[in-house]
Amino acid sequence: MSQKKVSIIEVGPRDGLQSEPEVLSTEAKLTFINKAIDAGIRRMEVTSFVHPKRVPQMADAEDVVRGLPKRDDFTAIGLVLNKRGFERARDVHIDEIGMAVIASETYNQRNNGTSTQGSIDAWLEMAAEARKEGMRANVMVSSAFGCPFEGEVKLQHVLDIVKKILEGEPVELGFADSIGVGVPPQVTEMIGAVREIAPDMPLRFHFHNTRNTGIANAMAAVQAGVDSLDASIAGIGGCPFAPAATGNIPTDDLLYMLDRSGVETGVALDKIIEISHWLEEQLGRSTPAMLPKAGIFPQVAEQYQEAS
């Protein structure tokens, strides 16, 4: 293992809930967020400032941010896709904004309502404004491994986007496998190529387990020295604007792998599992994560302990 520590960015309250059919109350969302903080999560996507008619699950974005606990050791992130979203985030004084630039024209038009270059331009403008306001700003290249409408996304195309968005001086550079098509060798290759362009930039990866490769990709990223990994408690969510793109990596399952591999996260797996059970009660159904079903590790039966 090339590193022994990685930061977990919890995305359940945003990317998780916005893709689920149920609409949780503001109170329930804040309970979710506070439980995750209590489990050790220190950066979290808490909401997105998008049009409430397109994503009704996020219609209470301002109320959620206003209800957050005031802590020096916690950073709340809100997704913005355009100037109006940025203004809403700024006015409610969120800690950090996150912008998404999609690496394919068709998907960017459908999700962001503009061209990829249009989103890059919007990011550069918002990043400059965020710095003036004293706000943190990160950016993520979405569909970096493939597009549901255009197919393969070439690594060089992703790198060309990276060179442009770096002009906005993000606090962190992210890459999302929005439809869960990537495999570990691609992850390793991408990280190496990006490090050549931006050797000192903190890197973040967001994987989907749609084709059962998300956890493997996460381990490849850790082995390549990535700084942060996104995950969603209970494995809820995915992407509402990409066909069949469900499958956020469960925070539970990711933590199990990292804990057993000796990678420090600062997050308590047992508490995350408790939150998953709570979420199932809120949603009224089972969720994808495996650890809440299987348990952390088999307990040795008393008779076997005595025999040994």
C-alpha positions in Angstrom: 0.0 0.0 0.0 1.5 3.3 -1.1 -0.3 5.3 1.5 -1.9 4.8 4.9 -4.4 7.6 5.0 -7.2 8.8 2.8 -10.1 11.3 3.3 -13.7 10.1 2.9 -16.1 12.6 1.4 -19.6 11.6 2.3 -22.0 12.4 -0.6 -25.1 10.6 0.6 -27.1 13.8 1.6 -26.5 15.2 -1.9 -25.7 12.6 -4.6 -27.4 9.9 -2.6 -30.7 11.5 -1.8 -31.1 13.4 -5.0 -31.3 10.1 -7.0 -33.8 8.4 -4.7 -37.5 8.6 -5.3 -38.3 9.5 -1.7 -38.0 13.1 -0.6 -36.8 13.3 3.0 -37.7 16.2 5.2 -35.2 18.9 6.1 -35.2 17.6 9.6 -34.4 14.1 8.5 -31.6 15.3 6.2 -30.0 17.3 9.1 -30.3 14.2 11.3 -28.5 12.2 8.6 -25.7 14.8 8.3 -25.2 15.1 12.1 -25.1 11.3 12.4 -22.4 11.2 9.7 -20.4 13.9 11.5 -20.6 12.0 14.7 -19.2 9.0 12.8 -16.1 11.0 11.9 -17.0 12.5 8.5 -15.3 15.9 8.2 -16.2 16.9 4.6 -19.6 16.2 3.1 -21.7 17.1 0.1 -24.8 18.3 2.0 -27.0 19.6 -0.8 -27.1 20.9 -4.4 -28.2 24.3 -5.5 -30.1 23.3 -8.6 -33.6 24.0 -9.9 -36.2 22.5 -7.5 -38.4 21.4 -10.4 -35.6 19.3 -11.9 -34.4 17.9 -8.6 -37.2 18.2 -6.0 -35.2 16.2 -3.5 -32.9 19.2 -3.1 -35.5 22.0 -3.0 -34.7 22.8 0.6 -31.0 23.5 0.0 -30.9 26.8 1.9 -32.8 25.4 4.9 -30.4 22.5 5.1 -27.3 24.8 5.1 -28.9 27.1 7.7 -29.5 24.1 10.0 -26.0 22.8 9.9 -23.9 22.6 13.1 -21.3 25.3 13.5 -18.0 23.4 13.7 -14.4 24.4 12.9 -13.6 20.8 12.0 -16.3 20.3 9.4 -16.6 21.5 5.8 -20.0 21.5 4.1 -20.0 21.3 0.3 -22.8 22.4 -2.0 -23.0 21.5 -5.7 -23.5 24.4 -8.1 -23.8 24.1 -11.9 -24.4 27.7 -12.9 -24.2 31.3 -11.7 -27.7 31.2 -10.1 -26.7 28.2 -8.1 -23.5 29.8 -7.0 -25.4 32.9 -5.9 -27.7 30.8 -3.8 -24.8 29.0 -2.2 -22.9 32.2 -1.5 -25.9 34.0 0.0 -26.4 31.1 2.5 -22.6 31.2 3.4 -21.8 27.5 2.6 -18.2 26.5 3.4 -17.4 25.2 -0.1 -18.9 25.0 -3.6 -18.3 22.1 -5.9 -18.8 22.5 -9.7 -19.1 19.7 -12.2 -17.8 19.8 -15.8 -18.9 16.8 -17.8 -16.4 15.4 -20.3 -18.9 14.9 -23.1 -21.0 17.4 -24.9 -24.3 15.5 -25.0 -24.2 14.7 -21.3 -23.1 18.2 -20.3 -26.0 19.7 -22.3 -28.5 17.3 -20.7 -27.2 17.7 -17.1 -25.8 21.3 -17.1 -27.8 22.9 -19.8 -24.8 24.1 -21.7 -21.7 22.9 -23.6 -18.6 21.5 -21.9 -16.8 24.8 -22.6 -19.8 26.7 -21.3 -19.4 24.8 -18.0 -15.7 25.5 -17.9 -16.3 29.2 -18.4 -18.9 29.2 -15.7 -16.5 27.4 -13.4 -13.7 29.9 -14.0 -16.1 32.8 -13.3 -17.5 31.2 -10.1 -14.1 30.2 -8.8 -12.8 33.8 -9.1 -15.9 35.1 -7.3 -15.6 32.4 -4.6 -12.0 33.5 -3.9 -13.2 37.1 -3.5 -15.9 35.9 -1.0 -13.4 33.7 0.9 -15.1 30.5 -0.1 -13.5 27.2 -1.0 -14.2 26.0 -4.5 -13.6 22.5 -6.0 -14.3 21.2 -9.5 -14.9 17.7 -10.7 -14.6 16.2 -14.3 -17.7 14.0 -14.5 -18.1 11.1 -16.9 -14.3 11.0 -17.0 -14.3 7.3 -18.0 -17.3 7.1 -20.3 -20.6 8.7 -21.4 -24.0 7.0 -21.6 -24.7 8.9 -24.9 -21.3 9.1 -26.6 -19.5 6.0 -25.3 -15.7 6.1 -24.6 -14.1 9.2 -23.3 -10.5 9.4 -24.2 -8.0 10.2 -21.5 -6.4 13.0 -23.6 -9.8 14.7 -23.8 -10.0 14.6 -19.9 -6.5 16.0 -19.6 -7.4 18.9 -22.0 -10.3 19.8 -19.8 -8.1 19.6 -16.7 -5.6 22.1 -18.2 -8.5 24.6 -18.6 -10.2 24.2 -15.3 -6.9 24.4 -13.4 -6.8 28.1 -14.3 -9.6 28.5 -11.7 -7.2 27.4 -8.9 -9.5 24.7 -7.3 -8.8 23.6 -3.8 -9.2 20.1 -5.1 -9.5 18.4 -8.5 -12.1 15.6 -8.8 -12.9 12.9 -11.4 -16.2 11.0 -11.5 -17.0 7.7 -13.2 -20.6 8.8 -13.4 -21.9 5.7 -15.1 -19.6 3.1 -13.5 -17.7 1.9 -16.5 -14.1 2.4 -15.4 -11.6 -0.3 -14.4 -8.5 -0.2 -12.1 -5.9 0.2 -14.9 -7.7 3.2 -16.2 -7.7 4.7 -12.7 -4.0 4.2 -12.3 -3.2 5.6 -15.7 -5.4 8.7 -15.2 -3.9 9.6 -11.8 -0.4 9.2 -13.3 -1.3 11.5 -16.2 -2.9 14.1 -14.1 0.0 14.2 -11.7 2.3 15.1 -14.6 0.1 18.2 -15.2 -0.7 19.1 -11.6 1.8 17.4 -9.3 0.7 19.2 -6.2 -3.0 19.3 -6.7 -5.1 17.3 -4.2 -7.0 14.6 -6.2 -10.4 13.2 -5.4 -12.3 10.3 -7.1 -16.0 9.5 -7.3 -16.7 6.0 -8.4 -20.0 4.2 -9.1 -20.4 0.5 -8.5 -22.9 0.2 -11.4 -20.9 -2.7 -13.0 -19.4 -3.9 -9.7 -16.0 -2.3 -10.3 -16.4 0.8 -8.0 -14.7 -0.7 -4.9 -11.8 -2.1 -7.0 -11.4 1.3 -8.6 -11.3 2.9 -5.2 -8.5 0.6 -4.1 -6.6 1.3 -7.3 -6.9 5.1 -6.5 -5.7 4.6 -3.0 -2.7 2.6 -4.2 -1.9 5.4 -6.7 -1.9 8.0 -3.9 -5.3 9.7 -4.3 -6.2 12.2 -1.5 -9.9 11.7 -1.2 -12.7 9.3 -2.1 -16.4 9.9 -2.4 -18.8 7.4 -0.9 -22.5 7.3 0.0 -23.7 5.7 3.3 -25.8 2.6 2.5 -24.9 3.0 -1.2 -27.9 5.2 -1.9 -28.0 7.2 -5.1 -26.2 7.5 -8.4 -26.9 9.9 -11.2 -30.5 10.9 -12.0 -29.7 12.1 -15.5 -27.7 9.1 -16.8 -29.7 6.0 -17.8 -29.1 3.1 -15.3 -26.3 4.9 -13.6 -27.2 3.9 -10.1 -24.6 2.6 -7.7 -22.6 5.0 -5.5 -19.9 3.2 -3.6 -21.3 2.4 -0.1 -19.3 4.2 2.6 -19.8 1.1 4.7 -18.3 -1.3 2.2 -15.4 1.1 1.3 -14.5 1.6 5.0 -14.4 -2.2 5.6 -11.9 -2.6 2.7 -9.8 0.3 3.8 -9.9 -0.6 7.5 -8.8 -4.2 6.8 -6.1 -2.9 4.5 -4.6 -0.7 7.2 -5.7 2.6 5.6 -6.7 5.3 8.1 -9.9 7.3 7.4 -10.9 8.6 10.9 -14.4 7.3 10.3 -16.1 4.7 12.5 -17.5 1.8 10.5 -19.8 0.6 13.2 -21.5 4.1 13.4 -21.8 4.2 9.6 -23.6 0.9 9.6 -26.0 2.2 12.2 -26.8 5.1 9.9 -27.4 2.7 7.1 -30.0 0.9 9.2 -31.6 4.3 10.1 -31.7 5.3 6.4 -33.5 2.0 5.5 -36.1 3.0 8.1 -36.4 6.5 6.6 -36.7 5.2 3.0 -38.8 2.2 3.9 -36.8 -0.3 2.0 -33.5 -2.2 1.8 -30.3 -0.3 0.5 -27.4 -1.6 -1.6 -24.6 -1.7 1.0 -23.4 -5.1 2.0 -21.8 -4.5 5.4 -25.1 -3.7 7.1 -26.3 -7.1 6.0 -23.1 -9.2 6.5 -21.7 -7.5 9.6 -18.1 -6.2 10.1 -16.4 -9.5 10.7 -17.6 -12.9 12.0 -17.2 -13.2 15.8 -15.4 -16.3 16.9 -17.8 -18.6 18.7 -17.0 -19.3 22.4 -16.4 -23.0 21.8 -13.8 -22.3 19.1 -12.1 -19.8 21.4 -11.8 -22.4 24.1 -10.5 -25.0 21.6 -7.8 -22.7 20.4 
